[in-house]
Every structure is written in structure tokens, then in C-alpha cells.
Amino acid sequence: MSELTAHDALVYVMVTMSAADTSMSDAELSKIGTIVHTWPVFEGFDSERLVDITRSCERLLENEDGLDVILDIAFTILPERLYDTAYALAVEIAAADLHVEQEELRFLQMLRDRFDLDKLVVAAIERSARARFRKPE
């Protein structure tokens, strides 16, 4: 495996969240593409690499310890200042199809624990996503 970047690790987090419930919805995949093209954290990222990074992540997840490997990659490669960003990206992908499965909640918990995120930061990120994805009903 070539040298992974922070961009790669963030994509791994999003792909892993999308795959957490064993089905990567079109809404989730579309959201990943939109995020890569619009969020400032992806400035300078070569979006032509997105498919290759996604496939690399999927191959890792096929292994029995794949989830742990992904978490280790994210924790090791990302600077601490991007831990909350990675969590926010995962929340965005989980909310993209307007339904969060138990497996997705478990992955979010694993990210919170691995990154040792402050409970108030986590609550703010999650509340913000609820406000953005709320329907007008």
C-alpha cells in the first residue's frame, strides 16, 4: 500500500460509515462525492483518486480485522485537529439516507472512543446534522 494521506484517511472514514450497514446507498455515495468537492478539508485533493481509495477501503473491510485497521489508519494518519472533522464526515454520511442503522451508530461510537472526542463536541456535530437533514413535515 502506498503512503496514505489525511485525505485518504478521511475518505476511508466516510466509506466505512457508508458500508457499516452492509449496503452503500446511492445517497451516501453521492454525499461522499459532494463532500470531497465542497468541504475545505479536501482542498488540494485529487478527486480522480476517489474511486481507487474507495476500492482500497472496501478491500480492507473484507478482512476480519478490517474495521480495526481502518480505525488505526484514521487515528495514526490524521492530525488530532482533524479528529472532530472525521467524526463530522461520518455523521454526514450516516445521515445522508435519512436513516441511521444500529451498525452505523456503533461505528460512530468506535470513532468517538478512538479519537477520545469531547461529549459536547460530539453533541454539537450530531445536532447540526439533525438540523441540516430535517424534513419540513
Sequence and secondary structure as in RCSB ss.txt:
>XXXX:A:sequence
MSELTAHDALVYVMVTMSAADTSMSDAELSKIGTIVHTWPVFEGFDSERLVDITRSCERLLENEDGLDVILDIAF
TILPERLYDTAYALAVEIAAADLHVEQEELRFLQMLRDRFDLDKLVVAAIERSARARFRKPE
>XXXX:A:secstr
     HHHHHHHHHHHHHHTTS   HHHHHHHHHHHHH GGGTT  GGGHHHHHHHHHHHHTSTTHHHHHHHHHH
HHS GGGHHHHHHHHHHHHHHTS   HHHHHHHHHHHHHHT  HHHHHHHHHHHHHHH    
